[in-house]
Amino acid sequence: MKMFHAWFTICGLFAVSPDLLAQFTYSTNGSVITLVSYTGAGPGVTISNFVSIIAPEAFTDPGTLTSVSIPSSVVSIEDSAFGGCTELSSVTIYGSSITNIGPFAFSDCWNLTSLYFTGNAPPVSGQLNFEFPVPANVTAYYLVGNGGWDTFATLTLVRTVPWNPPILTNNGGIAIQSNQFGFTITGSTNLPIIVEASTNLASGAWTLVQSCTITNGSIYFTDPAWTNYPSRFYKVALP
């Protein structure tokens, strides 16, 4: 196994930004890329989508880390990978590729309150509260249509909540009020959401417009800058 701070493919150089190189150490074993350690200062980290494994204690006590996004390329989060990340409050896991979460992967994450999942529930060992020995107030939000969440809740003691906020498009849901364009969003009580906007769907570029929580079953979103654009598209997403 070789340690490295940049990596090559048979087709040529894989470009990695200097900032990314400064924050992470990787290792490679054939085509498997492991994130060995994080040395940045946070607060938010998005793991690159070429990473397959997050090594044991890779993020142990990194200081000011408050949120992390784990891509669908990751198949394993090893033992105590985030153990001791005392300021970590939010974790987002994309896809359903994870086949292993090691013992105490999120131990001592005392400020962790929100887990967001876009795929099926990750596997857990069956030893109660083993992979996620987290505070009692942590909630896992998952997209409706994915499975395994009842078992996940039973084995981890993590509260699970389906994430399915539709936008109301009739009965006055979309309107112009006080010279501002807006629409009503409904969903489960205390559901966290973000609203993003784009002027060109083909570009794939979205801008955060508002971050909020649905406190009473619905919330009315308004965009004070709507007149600045000839057209604008909106989407509701996980934080």
C-alpha positions, 0 to 999 in steps of 0.5 A: 500500500502506498501513501500519496497526496495526488494520484494518477489513472491510466488515462492521465493525471486526476486533478485535485485542488491544492486546498483539497491536498492540504486537508487530506491524506490518501492511500491506494491499493489497486483501484481502492482509494482510502481517505487516511486522515483529515488535517483541515480546520473545517467547519464543513467538509465534502469528501471527494467522490473518488474515495472508497474507504474512510479509514479508522480514526481518519477524522478523530478530533479534527477541531472545528468540523461541524458537518460532513458529506459522504459521497455514494462512492464510499463503501466502508466507514471504518472503526472510530472514523469520526470518533471524538469529533465533538463539534460535528452536528450534521452528517449527509450520506449519499446513495446506498453503497455503504456495506460496512460501518465500523464499531464506534464510527461516530462515538463521542460526537456529542453535538451530532443532531442530524443524519441525512440519507438519500438511499437505503439504511446502512447496515448495522451490526445488531449490537445495540447503539454500536456504530452510532453511540450518539446523543439521544436527540439525534435524528436520521432523515431519509428519502421516502421510498428507501428501505431498512429504516425500522430496523436501523432505528431499532438497532441504533436507537436513532430516531428516523423521520421520512423526508418528503416535503412536496410543494403545493402547486394549487389552492393558492400554493404558488402566488405573488404576495406583497410583490414577492413570488412564493409557494407553500411547502408542506412536510413533517413537523420539524423537518429541515429543508433548504430551497435552492434556485437556478436560472439554467437547468442545463448548467446544473448550478444551484444557489442556496436561497433559504434554509429553514425548518417546517415547524407546523406542517407547512411553511411559505417560502418567498424570494425577494429577488425574484424580479431580478431574473427573467426566469428562475427554477426552484427545488427543495432539498436536504440541508 
